[in-house]
Amino acid sequence: MSTSAPARRLPHHRVDGRDSAPPLILGPSLGTSLAVWDPQTPALARTHRVIRWDLPGHGESPGDLLPAGGGVADLGRLVLDLADALGIDRFGYAGISLGGAVGLWLAVHHPERIDSLAVLCSSARFGEPQGWRDRAALVRADGTGPVAATAAGRWFTPASATTPAAQDLVEDLSTTAPESYAALCDALAAYDLRAELPRITAPTLVVAGRDDPATPVAHARELADGIPGAALTEVAHAAHLANVERPAPVLAALAGHFTAQTAPPAADASRHSAGMAVRRAVLGDEHVDASVARTTRLTADFQDFITRYAWGEIWTRPGLSRRTRSCITLTALVAGGHHQELAMHVRAARRNGLTPDEIGEVLLQSAVYCGVPAANAAFAIANRILEEEK
C-alpha cells in the first residue's frame, strides 16, 4: 500500500487583498515579525494579494522550520513551499534586510517564480562573518535581551527610536526565540551572493536608508550596480527599517515598482484601476477621496481621463523613479504658473521621498530656466506647504 509524502510545514503567514489580484510576498527583517510590514500592507493590498510571513522562531512561526545548520537557501525554500500551498506560481517579492536576502536568492536560483523584486536595506553580503558569529554566541549565552537593548539604534535614527512603532518592533525582538535568532545570525555569516547578482533577471528595485548603519548605502549601490537594470531609491532620514521610519516614500517606491511590473492594462478599466492605485500612493487617500467626492456630471469624464492617462499610463511607467517624476512635475508646474497644482505636487513630492532641501534645489534650478518671478511665486507656495507640514 502506497503512502503519500507528509505535507511540508509552512511558516506562519497572513494574507491581505483579493485572491484574484497579483500575488506579492513580503519578507521581514531579522528580529522582526510580519508586523514590520504594517505601514505598507493596507495600500499594497488594494492592488495585490499580499502575503506576509514570519521567520523561524519569530512571530508565530515555530523555530524548527529551519533545519540545523540551515541558511538563506532554506528560508527561500520555505517561501516556495508557502507559495505552492497558496496555489501561487509566479509572484512579486519584497524583503527587508534578511528578508531581502531571501528574495535575492529566489531571483538567482528560481527566476521562473519571481515576476519582480524589491530589496530594502539589504545586501549581497552583510559584513564580515565573524561579527555574526559573535552575535550568535552572545544570544545563545544571554538571550535576545542584549541585542534588543541596542536594536533601536540600529533600526532607527535618533528622532524615531522612541516612537511607539519603534518600541513595538523592539518588543518583537525581545520575544524572538534565542536559538532561532542565533541560527539566522549563522546563516547571515555564511551568506554571500555578490558573484551571482548578474544572474538576476527580474525587474529589481533597491531601496536604501541614507542613515542605515546596518546596511549602509554602499551595500545598496553594490546591489544596484550588480543586478542588470536595477533601480535604486535612497530614502532620506531613514535607518535600517526605512519602511517603518519613512513609510510614505517607501510605499511610493514600492507601489510604483510593482504596479509598473504588472501586465500592461488591456482595457480602460484596468488602466483606471492601476492609475487610481498610483494616484492614491502619490497624492494620498484624503486628497483623492476629496477629488472623487467633488466629481460632477460635468467633470466625471475628465477625472476618468486623468486617472487613466496621467496616472495609469505615465506615472506607472518603469523608466523613471517616482522621485524623478516629482522633480520634473514641479519644474513643469513652475514654468506653466499652475499654482494650485504646484501646491498639490509639493505635498506629493514629500510623499515620494523628496526632502524640503531637495524641493528647494528643484525650485532654484527652475529660477534659471523658467524665470525668477515664476520661481519666486513657487518658493512662496512651497514654503507655505512645508510650514503646514511642520
N, C-alpha and C positions, 0 to 999 in steps of 0.2 A: 504494500500500500504506500503510495507516494504522499509526502507531506509538503506543504507549502513553506517557503522560506519565511522566517519571522519578520514581521513588519519593522522597518527602520524607525528608531526613536527620533523624534523631532525636537528641536529647540522650542521653548515657549515663544509664542508669536501672537500678533494681533493684526487684524485685517480691517482697513477702513476704505470706504469708497464702493463704487458699483462693481459687481462681478464682471460686467462686460467692458469695463474700462481697461486701458493698457496697464499691465502689472508693473509696479515699481517696488523693489525690495530695498529696505533701509537697514544698514548695519551700524551698530553702536561702537563707541569707543571703549577701550579697556577701563574697567571700573565703573561703567555706567550701565543702566538698564535701557530698555527700549524707550523709556520716558525722555531720553535725551533728544528724541525727535519730536516731542510735543509741540514746539513752536512752529514747525512747518507742516505737520501732518494734516490739519484741517484744510488748509489751502491746497496742498497737493492732492488730497483725496477728492477734490472737486473734478479733477481731470484724470486721475489714475486710481487703480486699485492698489492701495498702499499696504505693504506687508512689512511689519517691523518684527524683529526677533531679538531674543536675549542670548548673550554669550553663555557658554557653560559656566555654571556656578554664579551667574549674575541674574538679577531679577528673579524670575520664576523658572529658569532653566536648571535642570539638575547638573551637578558638576561632572558626573561620569559620562556625559556626552562626548567629552574629549578623551580619547584613549591615552594611556600612559605614553609619555614622550611625543604626544601629538603636536602638530604645528598648524600653520596658517592653511595648509592644504586640507587638513581635516575639517577646519571651520568652513572652507569653501564647499566641501562635500556635504556638510550639514545644510548649507543654503540650497544646494541642488536637491537634496532629499526633501526639503521643505517645499521647494517649487514643484517637484514631481507630485508630492502629496496633494497640493492645491490645484493640480491639473495645469500647471503653467509650463509652457515650453520655452519661450524666449521672454526676457524681461529686462527692464531698466534696473540699474543698481546704483545706489549712492551709499557711501560709507564714510564714517568719521574715524580717523586715526587707524586703529587696528581693523575696524570695520571697512575702512578704505583699502587696507592691505588685502583683505579678503576679496574685495571687488577687483583689484588688480590681478590677483591670482586667477580668479574666474575668467577675466578677459584674456589672459595669456593662455590658459590651459583648456578653457571651454568657450571659445569665441562664438560657437554656434548657439550659445544660450543667452548671450549678452547683446541686447539691442543698443544700449547706450550706457555710459558710465560717468559718474561724478565722484570725485575723490576729495574729501575735505580734511585739511590739516593732517595729512598723511605723508607717507614716504615710501621709497623703494628700499630703504634700509634705515632703521631707527637708531642710528648711532652705533657706538661700539658695543659688541655683545656683552662684555664684562659688566657694564652698568646694569643691564637687565638681569644678569645672573646674580649680581649683588642685591638687587631689589627683591628677586625671588627668594633669596636666602633670608633677607630681613623679614619678609611677610611670613615665611614658614616658621621663623623663630618667634616673632612678636605679633602676628596677625596683621590685619589691614589698618590698624589704628595709626601707625607712624606715617604711612603713605596718605591716609585720609587727612591727617593733620596738615599736610603741605599741598594737598591737591588743588585747593582754590587758587593758590599762587601759580600753579602750572596751567590751570584751565582757564583762568580769567585775568583780565587786567585789574589793577587795584580798585578802579572805580566800580567794578562789578562783582568783586569777590565776596561781598557780604550781602548780596541781594537774595531774596527768598529762592529764586531759581537756582542760584549757585549753591546755596546751603542744602537744598533738596537733593542735588546731584552728589554732593559730598556725603550725604547720608546714605545714598545708594551705594557708594564705595565702601562705607563702613560696614554695610551688611553683606558685602560680597564674600563668598566662601574663600578663605585664605589660600587653600591649596589650589583652587581653580585660578585665582589671580596669579599665584606664583607660577603655575603651569603655563599660563599665557605669557608671562614675562619670559619664560624659557623659549616659548615659541617665537617671540619677537627677537630674542637673541640669535636664533637660527635663521631668521628671515632675511633674505637679500634677493631682490628681484631686479636689480639695476640692469643686468645684462639682457634681461628678457623684455624690457619695456618696448623696444621696437616691434615686438610681435603683436602688440595690441592693435586691433583694427577697429574696435568700437569707437564711435564718436565720444570723445572724453573731455570733461570739464574738470579742471583742478582748481580748488578754492583754498586760499591761504589766509590765515590771520596775520596781519603785519606785526603784531606784538606776541606771536606764539613762541614761547621759549622751548616747548617740547619738540615741535617740528617747525623750525624756522622757515622763513620764506624761501631760503635757498633750497630746501628739500622739495618744495612745490615747483620751483623753477626747474629742478632736475627732472621731475616727473613730466612737466610740460615740454621740456626740450627733448626728452627721450621717447615720448609717445607720439607717433606721427599724427600731425594735425590737431593736437590737443590745445584747448584754450585755457588761459589762466586768469582767474579773478582774485585780486588781493583785497581783503576787507580791512579797512582802517579801524583802529581802536578795538581790535579783537585779538584774543589769545587762542588757546588750543581748542576750546569748544566755541568756535566762532558762530555756529548756528544758534547757540543759546544766547551769547552775548550780543550779537548783532543779527537778530532773526530776520529783519526785513530785507537787507541787501542779500543775505544768503538765500532767502526764499526767492527773490527776484532772479538770482543767477540760476538756481535750480529749475524754477518754472520755465525760464527761457530755454534752458538747455533741453529739458525733457519734452517740452511742447514742440520744439523745433525738430526733435528726432522722431516724432511720431509720423505715420504715413501722411503725405500731403493731402489736405482735405479735398475730397472729390466733389463736394456739393456745398452750396452756400450755407446750409445748416451746420455742416462740420466746420467751415471757416468761422462762422459766428461763434460756435462753441469754443474753438481754440482762441479766438480773439478775445472773448469775454474773460477767459481764464488769465490771459496775459494782461488785459486791461485792469483787472482786479489786482493782480500782483504788483503792477507798476503804480497805479493811482490810488489803490486802497479800496476796500469794500464800502466805506462810508461815502466816498465821493461817487463811486459807480452807482450805488443804490440810490443816491440822491438824483443823479442824472436820469436813471431809469424811471424814478418816480415822477420826474418833471416831463417825461415824454408825452407829447400830444399827438393827435392825428396828423398835424402838420409836420412834426419833427420826427415821427417814427421811422420813416424811410431813411432819413439822414443818420439817425442813431444806428440803424441796422448797417448802413453803408460804412460808417467809420469803424464799427466793431469788426466787420468782415474784412475791410480793406486795410485800414491803418494798423489795427491790432492783430487781425487774423492772418494777414499776408506779409506785412512789413516787419512789425515788431517780433514776429515769431521766426524770422529768418535766422539761420545759424551763423551768417557771415560776420556779424558784429556782436559784441557783448552788449548787455543792457546799459552798462556804464557808458560805453562809447555812443550808443544811440541817444542817451540822455544829453551828452555833451553836444552832439550835432543838433538835437532838437532845441536846446537852449539857444544856440547861436542863430538858428533859423528864425526863432520867435523874436529874438532881439532885432534881427535885420528887418523883419516884417512889422515890427511895432505892435505885435499881438500881445498886449499886456495881460489880459485875463488868462490866456493860455500859458503865458510865461510863468505867472504865479503858480498855476497848477503844476507845471513841469519842474519848477524848483522843488516843490514837495516830492514829485516823482523821482527827481534826481537823488534826493536824500534816501528814498526807499531803494533806489538802485545802487546805493553804496557810495555816492559822492560825498565828500566832506564839505563843510562850508568853505574851507580854503580852496578846494578844487573847483567849487562853483564860482568862487571869486576869480580864479585863474581863467575859466571859460569866458566870463564876462569881460575881463581885462583884455583877452585876446580879441573879443568881438569889438572892443573900442577901436582897434586898429583897422578892422576890415568892414565894420558896419557903421562906424561913426561915433564920435564922442557923445552927442546928445542921446542917441539910441542907448548907448551903454550906461549913460547917467540915469536914465529912467529905469533901466534894467537893474542897476545896483540898488536903487531905492526900493524896487519891488522885492528883490531877493532879500535885502536886509530886513524888510518888514516880515516876510515869511519865516526867515530864520530866527528872528526875535520871537515870533509867535511860538515856534517850536520850543524855545527855551522855557 
